[in-house]
């Protein structure tokens, strides 16, 4: 997993891009306290586990892919430990 920082709020997450449509995100902090979008929606009564993503974070991840900073599995620079091939 590679670190990615949200261009909007500075929150950092770990990301692995398996394909153009499959992205795995691991939050390093509680989403509702780390992300203004999650905090806003939580304040409206929505639980973070039902919020699919933050648009600003998604844009930051896509920018990292476009800039070559976050490879997809088919463009991975180094093998993933424990994964064959």
Legacy VTK file of the C-alpha trace (Angstrom):
# vtk DataFile Version 3.0
C-alpha trace
ASCII
DATASET POLYDATA
POINTS 85 float
0.000 0.000 0.000
1.167 3.492 -0.819
0.512 6.662 1.199
-1.703 9.276 -0.450
-2.496 12.691 0.999
-5.788 14.446 0.319
-5.144 17.690 -1.551
-8.163 19.265 0.156
-7.619 18.579 3.872
-4.198 16.917 4.148
-5.548 13.628 5.561
-3.252 10.694 4.769
-4.432 7.187 3.899
-2.800 4.061 2.504
-3.992 3.035 -0.942
-3.595 0.057 -3.226
-4.929 0.265 -6.745
-5.739 -3.190 -8.107
-7.300 -1.949 -11.341
-8.850 1.261 -12.679
-12.113 0.387 -10.906
-10.822 -1.377 -7.751
-9.176 0.719 -5.063
-8.428 -0.346 -1.503
-8.107 2.446 1.081
-6.847 2.000 4.624
-7.518 4.933 6.918
-4.724 5.760 9.359
-7.045 7.741 11.642
-10.758 7.670 12.405
-12.463 8.856 9.193
-14.986 11.044 11.026
-12.244 12.979 12.816
-9.641 12.992 9.997
-11.836 14.011 7.051
-14.047 17.129 6.938
-16.460 15.445 4.493
-16.918 12.409 6.745
-17.278 14.693 9.781
-19.937 16.781 8.003
-21.936 13.727 7.017
-21.557 12.147 10.483
-22.913 15.363 12.012
-25.996 14.856 9.844
-26.448 11.401 11.390
-24.804 9.246 8.732
-22.449 6.545 10.070
-19.029 6.498 8.407
-19.291 2.828 7.466
-22.095 3.765 5.049
-20.178 6.629 3.401
-18.518 5.172 0.288
-15.832 7.826 -0.165
-14.827 11.455 0.099
-14.849 13.091 -3.356
-11.723 15.142 -2.574
-9.812 12.068 -1.401
-10.970 10.106 -4.451
-9.728 12.945 -6.685
-6.365 12.930 -4.869
-6.036 9.173 -5.401
-6.892 9.503 -9.094
-4.364 12.345 -9.417
-1.680 10.113 -7.825
-2.494 7.412 -10.389
-2.413 9.890 -13.295
0.916 11.308 -12.081
2.426 7.816 -11.850
2.833 8.017 -8.067
0.343 5.200 -7.443
0.621 2.270 -9.851
-2.183 -0.171 -10.497
-1.344 -3.858 -10.028
-0.554 -4.243 -13.729
1.965 -1.363 -13.482
3.393 -2.211 -10.050
7.048 -1.279 -9.612
7.815 -3.957 -7.009
6.184 -7.234 -6.023
3.687 -7.375 -3.192
5.003 -9.626 -0.374
3.066 -12.879 -0.146
1.516 -12.523 -3.600
2.653 -14.740 -6.463
3.467 -13.263 -9.830
LINES 1 86
85 0 1 2 3 4 5 6 7 8 9 10 11 12 13 14 15 16 17 18 19 20 21 22 23 24 25 26 27 28 29 30 31 32 33 34 35 36 37 38 39 40 41 42 43 44 45 46 47 48 49 50 51 52 53 54 55 56 57 58 59 60 61 62 63 64 65 66 67 68 69 70 71 72 73 74 75 76 77 78 79 80 81 82 83 84
